[in-house]
Amino acid sequence: MEDRHYDWQNCEYFDHLESEFYYEDTMETPCDTEKQVFSRDSATEASLTVPSGTASTGRYAPVNTADVDVLVGAQKNQNTEMKTRREVAVFKEWLHSMTEETREVLNIPPSELDQLLARFFLSVRQKNGQEYEPDSISSYQKSIERYLRDNDYGISIIRGEQFRKSREALAAKRKQLKAAGKGNLPKKARAVTEVHERAMREAGQLGTHSPTAILNTVWLNNTKFFGLRGSNEHRQMKWGDIQISRDERGEYLLYNECLTKTRKGEPGNTRQFAPKAYATPSTPDTCPVVAYKAYASKRPESMTVEDSPFYLGIEYVKTNLDKNVWFRNQPMVSTN
């Protein structure tokens, strides 16, 4: 709901180092468009120099080949340079360990290098022996391409006709990895467990002690007890959608979409029953009624009418935990 979210599952990018390969006989690449990121380091930024004895003509500054090389070199992203060296080193070690090739990469003819690259793309693994993500395999191709280009190899392994086989091998490998679930987003949301909630409360992300914690808590409760799914349902919520009521079991929150000018209650757009969330007096820290009342007490009075947005923006400038109002007179704006 806001800029701090609980880490439901460990999502990591793994760096690959030397000796991270496993040989495989079969073959299989996309011609991904590389996203190049350039950084400007003021300490190393090059300036164009004017050859001695040459005067500037005003509109055009004299530039020689050395000037071009210095400027281009200074603008190269250092992370990309390190990545290129590391991944090319892995490829070279694979050549020496898994084949009988002893030549420097730059001296291998295109027809032979193409076959070697095809085998390498299928062979390379992470250091722990597990398969890479599809984009990590493509990263090797791009690093080797940069190495060859910077050393005037003369033919692109990404676009050159002589490297069709290795591109086909890489494309097939990527397809195989995706079929195995690599590189794919989860197809369904994972359920929030009591362990997750407890961890979030211990981290201060749930509760009634701060504006952020309150918003997180009422969002979680609305999802868990009232079955709201997706950001759109939450975004359309009105303050009057939830009411406090009581029966023989005790106090509870009743969810029943109030009708407004934009919500007419047409058939199919309303729920068949009104879900309830009962109070849990014995565990006030997790009680949905307690959280709702805390949220209500910190809203501006003008935002307590039925048609007011349910989720309000935090009044960061004026927010003080000793003050009564923690939220703005306007809906919370999504940062996505």
N, C-alpha and C positions, 0 to 999 in steps of 0.2 A: 504494500500500500504506500510505502514511502521509501526514502532512500536507504534505509537499513533493512536488509532482509536476512532471515536465518538461512544458513547453509544446509539445505536438506540433504544434499549428497555431495560427495567430493568430486568436483570436476577439475581436472588438472591437464595442463599441457606438459608433455614429457620431453625433456631435452635428450637428444641422442648423441652419444659419444662414440669413440672408436671401439672396434670389436663388437659391433652390434648387428651381426648378420647371421643368416642361416641359409644354407644352400638349398635350392629347389630347382628341379629340372624344367618344369613347364614354364610357359611364358605369358606375359601380359603387359592407358595413360591418357590422360586428357591433356589438351593444350590449354591449361588454365592460364588466364591472364594474370600476370603477376602484379601485385599491388606493391609499388615501390614507395618507401617512406624515406624522405630526405630530412636530415637534421642540419642545423646551422650552428656550429660551434665557434663562438667568437674568438676563442683562443687559437684556433687553427685555421680560421677563415683566410683564404688567400686573396691577395689583391693583385690586380693586373699591373705588371711593371712595364715601364717604357724603356726600350733599349737605349743604352747610353748614346748620346749624340743624335737621338731622334726626337724631334719636337712634336708635340701634340698639335693636331690640326683643328682642334676644337670639337667638331662633331664626332670624329672618329679617333679613338685612342689606338696607338700602334700595339699590336698583339702578335707574338710569335708562337710557335708550336709549344715551347716550354711553358709559356704562360697558360695555355689551354690545359696542359697536363696537370699543372699545379692546382689550378682552380677546380678541375673535375675531381682530382684526388681528394681535395679538402672537403668537398661536398658529399662524398660517399658516406653513407650511414655506417657508423662503426659496428653496430650490432649485426648489420647485414654482412659486413666484411668478416666478422668473427664466425658467423654462421656458415658462410661460404667456405672458409678455411677448414672448419670442423667437419663439414659434410663431405668435402672433397677428400679430406684425409681418410674418412671412413671408406670411401670408394677406392682409394688407392690401396688401403690395407686389404680390402676384399680382393682386389686384383692380384695382389701378391700372395694372399693366403688361399684363395679358392680357385685360382687359375694358374696357368704356367706363364702368364704374361709378366715380362720384366721391363718392358719399355715404359718410359714416361707417358702419361696420358696424352700429352700434346703431340707425341710422335706416332700414335696409333692411327692408322688410316680410318676414315669414316665408316667404311663397310664393316670393318672388324670392331670398331668402337660401338657401333650400333648393336651388334650381337651381344657384346659384353654388357652394355647398359641394360638390355632387355633381361638378361640373366640376373643382374644386380637388383633391379627393381622388384623381382620376385623373391630374391634371396634375403635382402636386408631386413633385420628385425631390431627391436629395442634391445638394450643391453641385458634385460632380464629374459630375453628370448620370446617375448610376446610380440604380436603383430602391431604395427604402427596404425595410426589413423590414416585415412586416405590422403589427406592434405600433407601429412608428414612425408609420405612417399614422393608426392609431387615436389616437395621442398628440395629433395635431393636432386631432382632433375633441374630445378631452377638454379641451385648452387653450382652444379657442374656446368650449366650453360654460362653463368657469369664467369666462371674460371676460364673456360675456353675462349669466351669473347674478350676478356681482359688480356689474354695472352695470344691474341690474333690467330686463333685456330682457323678462322675463315668460314666455318659452316655452323649454322645454328642447329642444335639437337632438338629444339622445340618446333622449328619451322622447316628445316631442311629436308628435302625428299630422301636424302641418304639415311635419315634416322627414322624412317617410317616404322620399322619393326619395334624399336624401343618405345615409341609412342603408343603403338598398339598394345604392347606388353603392359605399359603403365596404366592405360585405360582399362584393360581387362583386370589388372590387379586391384584397381580402385573399385571396380564393380564387384569383385569378389569380396572385398572388405566390407563394402556397404551391405551386401547381402547377409553378411555375418553380424550386422548390427553396428559396425564401426562407422563413426562420422554421422550417425543419425540422432536426431533429438528424440527424447522419450515420446512414445505414442500416447501415453495417458499419464495423468497426474498421479503422484504417489500420495497415499492417505497420510494425513497428519496423525501421528500417534501421541500417546501420553508422554512418551520419552521426548519427542520433539517439543511439545508444549513446555515440559518441565525445563528443558534446556534453554528455551527462549525466556522463560520467567527468570531463571537464574542469571541469564545474561542481561536482564533488565529490558528486554524487548517487549514484554507483555506486563500488564499491570495497570495501576491507576496513578502512579507516581509522577508521570510526565505526559505532555500532550502526545508525543510520539507513541508511547506505550499504550495510551488509551485508544488511539486510532487503530493500532495493530490489534488490540484486544477485541474491540467491537467488530472489526472486519472479520477476524477469525470466528467470533461467535455467530455472526450473521451467515457465514459460510457453513459452519458446522451444524447449527441448530435450524436454520431456515432454508438451507439448500441452495443458497445463491451461488451461481457459477459464472465465472468470467467477469472481466472488468466492466462490461456494459451494464450488467444487472446491478452491480454495486454503484456504478456511476448514476444510474437512474433512480436510486433510492431517495425517498423523501422522509423527513423527520416524522411525519404522521403515519408512516408505514408500520411503525412499532409502537405498541401501547402497553402500559403496565396494567395488569388485571390480577384477580385473585379468585381462587376456588377452594374446595375443601382440602386440596393438596398444598395450598399455599400460594405465594406470590409468583407471578410468571410474566414473561414477555410474550406478547401476541403479535405475530407478523401477519398483517393484512393490508395489502397495497391500497393506499387511499386514492380516490379518484381526483384527478386534476384536469386542467384544460388540455393537457397533452396525453393524459392517461384516462381513457374513457371507459375502460373495463370491457372491451369487446370480447366476445367468446373466443377462447383459445389463448387469450393474453393474461388470464388470471389463474391462480392456483385453485384446485378443487377443494382444498381445505386450508385452514389457517394454522400453521405450525406454531408450537409453543416452546418456550425455554424456561423451565422452572428454576426458581432460586435454590441455592444450596447453602443455607445458613451455616452449616457445619464446616464448610470450606469457602470462606469469603474471598480468598485470593483467586479462586477460579469461578466464582459465581457470576453468571451472565447478567443478573439483575443489578448487582453491585457495580459492575463495569458500566452498564447503561446509565445508572443514576449518576455516577461520577462524570460521565461524558455530558449528561444533561446539565449538571451543575456548572460546568466550565464553558458552556456555549453562550454567546451573546443572546440577550433576551429576544432580540429581533429575529433570531434564527431558531426559535422554538415553536413557530407556527407550523401547521401541518405540511404546507407546500414548500418549506425550506429544504435545501439540500441536506441529506443526511451527513455526508462527510464534508467537513469544513477544513479550510486551510489553517495552518498553525500561525499564530501571531508571534513570529520569531522576535521581532523588535521589542515588543512590549511584554512578552511572556515573562512572568515571574511566578514561581511556584507559590508565592504568598498571595497572589492576586486571584480574583474570582473567575476572570475570563482568560482562557488560554487560546481561543480560536477566533478566526476572522469572520467578518460578515460576508463571506463569499465561499463558494465551493472549493474543495481541494483540487488543485490542478495536477494532472498526471505528468510525470517526468519521463515517460517512455517515448 
